[in-house]
């Protein structure tokens, strides 16, 4: 499913961006466990051969993790602008 592939790509993007948060930032520490959860999802999805198709509850959980990751990034950016 194309939507599932897009969600997977967003998860990868969020992980890459979370890794770039300064180690001095409180948001780097707060998001580290979250980043680990996303990495586990990505590893599972990379093992899937052929078309990527998530179950509705899997899609909901991954979307929740991606959305939370974007919130961590937003807060880290706000902290940096202060």
Secondary structure, DSSP 4 states (H G I P E B T S, - for coil): -HHHHHHHHHHHHHHHHHHTS-TTSHHHHHHHHHHHHHHHHHHHHHH--SS----HHHHHHHHHHHHHHHHHHHHHHHHHH-
